Amino acid sequence: MTRWKTLVVEDEALTQEHISQMIDEDSELQLIGKCSGVREAISAITKTPPDLILLDIQLSDGNSFEILKKIKGTPAIIFVTAYDRYAIQAFEKHAVDYVLKPFDQDRLLQALERAKTRLKNSSLNHTLIEFESLISEIRAKDQFPIKVNNRVILRKTDEITWIEAQNSEALVHFGSESFLTRESLSSLDKRLSHKNFVRVHRSALVNLGQIAEVQKWFHGDFMLILRDGSRVKLSRRYRENLEARLGSNI
């Protein structure tokens, strides 16, 4: 389990001890330091950057906004102070919460939960950015990544036989294998249109290299027979689209 590195900056000894004890009792937080002044806090933050800071505003040697000027990164910040006049300035610094003294335990617990939610969401966003970067790299190598629940399944793009719409999702067929992805058919069409794929129906996308035969069907429609035996309808609306890609009339 991730434990968020937490720093307490408070010059009142009893309040500092009370806050520190609450952090020690939280399995998701790790107390990495207790500071009483601006210079001490800046030194601690430089040595070990925290994920969360609980910060009094008026300290023995200055104002805690001086500390914020030295912070690199974006830790979650909870202000714990007796002064309400700094609230607007605090939230301009993207504070998670502003707890006024004297406070009860429930109020501080509420602030800590809010901070942990912020940290979890921030971590998730960072993971998603890294994930999308990986997906882009995989696509560049002509692999086709399919997001299925909590997995990413990789197949070569030219192994796809066809793709069919399933409401707002899509079912990707690889011969005997099929995978449901949350990506829409329209989105997949945009991704694959520059490759060997063509839209043959409002609910179907086909790999041109997998078409073995084109048969006339009813009412001006056609039936595509794929190399694995799959049958996919070609509607009149998309007939010219296929002919243009094949370079031949049907």
Order of alpha helices (4+ residues) and beta strands (2+ residues): beta-alpha-beta-alpha-beta-beta-beta-alpha-beta-alpha-beta-alpha-beta-beta-beta-beta-beta-alpha-beta-beta-beta-beta-beta-alpha
